[in-house]
């Protein structure tokens, strides 16, 4: 295989068991560089499990293969997956009292892009991205996600996405719990990242059960996940169809297949 | 001279006086008479520490601890004091007792520190120390830094006394240093009048194999504010008793403790807030971690007397275990005699949360570095209660070094 054919996040026959239950039952999916993939599915279909399986959650038992730009992702511990360019925006980010947002962001940027920005420039970058996301500068002195509202947490996830500019970004239900202004800010931030030099090749996997966020970020590809499997893949019109019809019809159509 | 021990007050066999009574004769009589010193030393041998006995985890027997008479170092050079403020009286104890006997007597020996076993020992050999006096409405802009330094193998008995008159405001930073095998048995007394505001931070960084045992006590005046902050960072054994006796309404007490035993270090801290007058608040915050075979115990007493209505007492104690061989015992003890009060206590003991570590790892931060950041962050709510940026940074650096 040449270098170009390896580009992309290639997921093959990915399976995950949690406490003896099969949650992922053989996922085949490719996320292309520079494109936006939406992963839709009803609650409990395994979307978040896929996100944690890809990022290496220690309590998930995962088999199958995942290659990210030619690299065997599953062989790496979570921090190395991140340094290889994988990012997850958490649905429920952990609160870490005592660790200030500014220090954390700096540590993360240093870990993923060591020494590429002097502190003053990093600070300028932060302030610019924060303004884009409508985040008050006082956030920098707060403890990470500690006492944050749902919306504040999501904005902070988006700030990390902007600052880390990963090769592949998984956004797990980033739209849930956001009001319309926050949703616009999130959409704007993703748009700004995609328009930037750092982020123009970022491939997105946007996980959602509700197509609302897709009004602000237009997906190139839409995948539908039901009961631990990808049952349908199509263009962004598939998202509109789900908005009109819900998941039941797709479930019926694909029942014979799976 | 050892015949001075009364036969009715038998010395425990495991704690022979080792010529300690003879040693008393070399002390100056200005602060305490020879008879007072002798009685204090007798009390030291007679009293039980009240601390738990050695067991499966805990290896220190407090009842057998006694300094070697030959190691006792009474030189006055074991203290340095920096006072950038003019207008404060800052002097050694004997000078204060001679030159300002009335002021000195208002604070020295008035807080009951000598009533405990190790407070009695500190009292018997009391000589090294500092008296800090702030007149009414005096505000000290800069902290007064008192440093006690025990030479390797030596025993010293530091004693700090603070008297703050009505409306006075000051901050004292006490630093304890000691060479290998040093023994420090000291006391600190804070006496404040109404509306005074005193912060006393104590940072202990004694060397390997050294032991520090402290008795601290405070008497806040009406509507006064007292803030104690203790960081026990070094040594083989760090033990402390910290008592605030609230006899006047309206005062605010803040107690902060942080400690982090590693290797085979032992830490034993007892804090007591005695609400004997109503309408006063107290907040105790303890953060501890232990790793390797580190051992720690914390007993947090809150007492609210039956007539102390309107008291508001809070106690928060969290411990982080970083190895399976480390051990932290945490015991909050509330005795509440009044019915119209607010009293809260919460205690946790646990390991680092895997979800926190995972979250940081997904940001490219290595597991070990993530655990270090989380552990340091865990201490932060306590560190933030210490005065001055430099001191906080120093504590952070010392904790980071213990985590590396």
Interface residues (C-beta under 8 A of the other chain):
Chain A: X55 X56 X57 X58 X59 X77 X78 X79 X81 X82 X83 X86 X87 X88 X90 X93 X94 X95 X96 X97 X98 X99 X103 X104 X107 X108 X111 X112 X143 X144 X160 X164
Chain B: X353 X354 X355 X356 X358 X359 X360 X361 X362 X363 X364 X365 X366 X367 X369 X370 X373 X374 X376 X377 X378 X379 X380 X381
